[in-house]
Amino acid sequence: MIIAKNLHKYYGDLEVLKGVDLHIKQGEVVAIVGPSGAGKTTLLQILGTLDKPSNTNDATLNVQQQNVLQLNDKALSKFRNKHIGFIFQFHQLLPEFTALENVCIPAFIANKPKKEVELEAEKILAFLGLSDRTKHKPNELSGGEQQRVAVARALINKPKVIFADEPSGNLDTTSAKNLHELFFKLRDEFNQTFVIVTHNTELADMADRKLEMKDGVIVR
């Protein structure tokens, strides 16, 4: 599913990633843990193709058997839209759109038919227990509901891998627990791969594997 080798990232003179190697299998739930400043979010953004390593000529990043470092910006955007979903700590929903409209956006970007997209979005929202909230805007939803809408948006194009950056960091304990259980339900239902950066020890301990980062490398 994901094979990365020799990933380095510099910001000026600061080396944030110092030669990261990893292999993540299809259907795994992998938690990336470690102290602040260890390079977790930087790694996640590179794995999710939102950023590139500094050493693109001697690094490898294969996602779905595609070396994404060889793609131009247009091809990379298309690949990301089709194969990758993102969930962030802050839901990043657009406030002027309803829950249903927010979920549909990635599929509209992929030029899928409007009616087909809306039916799929309604199906996913119902699966997430939000069938009665489709016409509500983000400010009319609870924190847990907003994050579930963000999950639905990540799922709309049926991506093979979902990257989540502190997805429960802004939720209360009950909502966080429900979200964590949802990830595993989705994995079991659709065989999706989850790569999750988290400080939540409960979520990290639930994962199939826990990768610990320190000072820009994976230490175990």
Beta strands, then each sheet from edge to edge (+ up, - down):
strand 1: 2-11
strand 2: 14-24
strand 3: 29-33
strand 4: 60-63
strand 5: 66-67
strand 6: 84-88
strand 7: 161-165
strand 8: 193-197
strand 9: 209-214
strand 10: 217-218
sheet 1: 2+ 1- 4+ 5-
sheet 2: 6+ 7+ 8+ 3+ 9+ 10-
end
